Amino acid sequence: MIDKKLIYEGVGALVLLVIFNSTRKLELKEVTQANPSKSFDSSSLPHYLQPPLRLNDGEPIPTPVKKEFTLNLIGSYPRFDTA
């Protein structure tokens, strides 16, 4: 009996919150841009966030740089800061 009462109270609270939030009127404010003639420049972004370069017409697709496959039998790379 107590479990059903808690469920009904939770559902009632949820319904009241939905009704309250759906009847509120939101006030929209216009955003004005300070300098509308300035465009975005991606050169100031870090390297990992810069967009890829667009290829010109007829330019071949560059081949990716492949790493050599090596088996590291030591288990880890040697540390050069302790020498």
N, C-alpha and C positions, 0 to 999 in steps of 0.2 A: 504494500500500500504506500509506503514511504517513497519507494522508487518511482512509482507512477506520479506521485505528487511533485517530485523533483523534475521529472521529465516535462510535465505540464507547465511548471513554473519556468523552465528553461525555454520551452517553445513560446510561451507567452512573452517573455522578455525579448526574445528574438523578433517576434512579430511587432512588438512595440518599437524596437530599434529600427526595423525596416520602415515602418510607417513614419516615424519621426524623421529619418534621413531622407525619405522620398518626398516629404512635403516641404522641406526647407528650400528656399529660393537662393540659388547661388548668384553672387554678384560678379559679373565678368568685367575685367578692366582691360582697356586697350593698351597694347604694348607698342610704344613708339621707339623706333630705332634712332640712335643719336646721329649716326653718319650713314645714310642709306646708300651712298655711292661707293663705299668701301666694300670690296668683295673678300671672300675668305681666301687666305693664302696657306697652302699646305706645306710650304717650305719651312715653316717654323715648328712643325710637328716632329717628334722623335722618329728615328728611322723605322721602327717597327709599326708605327701608325700611319706612315705615308702611303698614299694609294699607289698602285702599280703604274708603271709608265705605259702610255698607249703607243702601240706600234704603228708606224706609217704604212700606207698601202704598199703591198709588195715586199715588205721587210720580212725576212724569215724569222720564225720563232726561235729565240735563243735556247740552246741546249742547257739543261740544268747541270750544275757542277756535282759530280758524283764523288763520294768519299770512297777511299779504298777499303776493302773488307780486310780487317786484321783480327786475328785471335789474340787476345791479351792473356797470355799464359801466367803472368805474374799475379793477376787478380786485381791490381790497381795500378794507376800511373805513378811514376816516381815523383816525389816532392822535391821541388827545386828551391824552396825557401829555407830548407834546413842545411843546405851546403855552405 
